[in-house]
């Protein structure tokens, strides 16, 4: 079953067409990457899926329901969870409080505690820093908090917007390892990344966006070996 299905999506900002006739689907359990240059429309696509941007036209189905009819505050309850570009953590709250915020709509306190323990195992660095204010963490640690908080929301479809942005290569590798771990635990993921090679290496399929349009869509290993992708996005 497609957990997400987008057909003929058009999004404008005033006179600028940011997304043109976009078609995209994600099957249950997949890890799918959306790659493309700056300004290609990747973030706009994610923001439209989560209701933050209203499309001009198109069909958006999440678990066969029309996303455009869903109230934005219900998305997280339904398992549609985004980690935005720039992480969106609460800087004045501690690491632990940030994680708890991910479970704000839940009342199963014992399960929440177990899941916080699980997130702390996944990110041992956060365990060490549980009482530190999140705004004082390094960029990589903040990304871990944002992803940990998203896990506490029990995502069915996790949207990750450029999780490697601004991070040192060794930290980027850690973040990608954690994305793979989260995926292996059954979470379906849509990953937006500039770091096309690493993203495609862990993905089932990929979409390439240029100037608001999908120009290629294929299995990740096919894209990884495509000469056009190699020269445009993989530096080879
Ligand atoms: P990046 O990798 O740089 O984040 P992107 O692929 O995510 O790029 P978008 O952020 O979706 O691209 O932007 C697509 C186009 O829409 C760009 O031309 C951008 O300038 C424009 N745009 C994005 N947000 C707005 C806005 N709020 N108002 C007007 N134009 C916008």
Boltz pocket constraint, residues with backbone or C-beta under 6 A from the ligand:
constraints:
  - pocket:
      binder: B
      contacts: [[A, 13], [A, 16], [A, 17], [A, 18], [A, 36], [A, 37], [A, 38], [A, 39], [A, 40], [A, 41], [A, 42], [A, 43], [A, 44], [A, 45]]
      max_distance: 6.0
